[in-house]
Amino acid sequence: MPQRGPAIVQADLTILLEVDHPDYGPARDAMAVFSELVKSPEHIHTYRITPLSLWNAAASGVSAAQVLDALEKYSRYDVPDLVRTEVVEYISRYGRLVLDLDDGRYVLRSDDTVLLQMLSKQKGVEKYFEGFLNDNTALIGQASRGYLKQALVKVGFPVEDLAGYTPGTPLDVQLREQTVAGKPFDLRRYQKEAGEVFYAGGGVRGGSGVVVLPCGAGKTIVALGAMAQVKAHTLILTANVVAVRQWIREALDKTNLKEDQIAEYTGDSKNIAPVTVATYQIVTYRKRKTEEFPHFEIFNKADWGLIIYDEVHLLPAPVFRATAAIQSRRRLGLTATLVREDGLEEDVFSLVGPKRYDVPWRELEKQGWIATADCTEVRVELPSPQRMPYALAGQRDQYRLAAENPSKMDVLAALLELHKDDRVLVIAQYLDQLHELAARFGLPLIEGKTPSRKRDELYQQFRSGEIKTLVVSKVGNFAVDLPDASVMVQLSGTFGSRQEEAQRLGRILRPKEDGTLAHFYTIVTRETRDQEFGANRQLFLVEQGYRYRIVDAAEVLAGEFKPVEPEPTEEVVK
């Protein structure tokens, strides 16, 4: 007699989840702990269990029994024996290899002597072995800590790193009880938990890993809490200059740090202080591809006790190389999603650290910590004169033609009228499209070449309400603190990037004092590559539990479209 759960677990480690089933919500939350969302059409969503998804689950304390219990609880049919075997096998691999110190030397330990011998001869791994101290202990090269971990993950055997950390130069970082402006300040419960799980009391089982929290949930505050626990010189790497200055403002506002203790290391100013905030761009800058990266020296310019990787899902590949060489430093990654479009999730796991803490977006939304969001895709037709040029274009040009569909402007006009009393961000990928809409609607525009002073001025006018609608290029994806923004309209994006969707949604998720609902619109051209890429970006929203509505442009243009009303939030428990 088959069970009637919402999930069908298949022998190829995929899970089909029925969206309209009454248990869809709790089943989705359970699956997200140990699997990855692959696709999300309207009625059936597909998840895949991977070795990396299981190792991240294991690193955060999830057992094979818990994974199997969740699969059995929500599965419509019996869980295939192959799936049971694979779950047990892969989770059991986490912790079988332990990297440790023995009399100041790096060693790799395992109770499985055959496994150690096998790995010592494995191609790509063997070069890091320097002999055996005994049957259960292999000697590892002193400069090989990170490279060994990276290589072992690639051959399917993750390492639990218990070799400890350099304490770094001491720095008495303390959190304020009041901000500079006199407002009460304290960590929220989940922010405190995230920092404590990362630091783990200062022992060898803490000090490296990734905290996954929604944009708007205060990842920066989690990092400040971690700094207050580590109490050492800290290097912070982030996406852009705007983010650098926001980090500095937050640190000065919420910790006891003084201005001369925090420095900016960017293209504009290259200073080093006890707390140094740098951009990925400057760290990876070089004049020619054949040259070394001159700013990699920042990793060794001070005795860092903590390195923070903001937006770790955007970590440039060259920075992994530098990170592999500094495994003795504590490393905290911050992100809204572990998904990387370049497939380097394994390198985040092995070099920055495994996932240590994760809270579903909808859980924080229900508690009122982030705004409730209504996500809607509006589909428009490609005008007849453009259909033949689209059909004859190459794939990249096809996307641009569809993304810059002029019919999107009419939908944008209707949405701006619908939300004329709200603070609205309009964002797009292509500068021609941005300039056209800014001119048509008489709206201020922020793009890459906009001077920092002008950006700050426009952002301030938006915060104060002097400007109701602001047009931004992709520079608006990252670290823009606009807490009153409640509506975003996305006309085009970076192909199918889930990372970008996370960032853009996050711009409007700061909780509003009046309980205003956040509205996220993406306008796509029907039956084109624009719609295909929109489906991939949609995966992120579905991963986080958002119901994603699809409506026709005609409904919006006719004034028949009505935004969803917010659900009541639960009482917040601090």
Secondary structure, 3 states (H helix, E strand, C coil): CCCCCCEEECCCCEEEEECCCCCHHHHHHHHHCCCEEEECCCCEEEEECCHHHHHHHHHCCCCHHHHHHHHHHHECCCCCHHHHHHHHHHHHHCCCEEEEEECCEEEEECCCHHHHHHHHCCCCCHHHEEEEEECCEEEECCCCHHHHHHHHHHCCCCEEECCCCCCCCECCCCECCECCCCCECCCCHHHHHHHHHHHHHHCCCCCEEEEECCCCCCHHHHHHHHHHHHCECEEEEECCHHHHHHHHHHHHHHECCCHHHEEEECCCCECCCCEEEEEHHHHCCCCCCCCCCHHHHHHHCCCCCEEEECCHHHCCHHHHHHHHCCCCCEEEEEECCCCCCCCCHHHHHHHHCCEEEECCHHHHHHCCCCCCEEEEEEEECCCHHHHHHHHHCCHHHHHHHHHCCCHHHHHHHHHHHHCCCCCEEEECCCHHHHHHHHHHHCCCEECCCCCHHHHHHHHHHHHHCCCCEEEECHHHHCCCCCCCCCEEEECCCCCCCHHHHHHHHHCCCCCCCCCCCEEEEEEEECCCHHHHHHHHHHHHHHHCCCCEEEEEHHHHHCCCCCCCCCCCCCCCCC
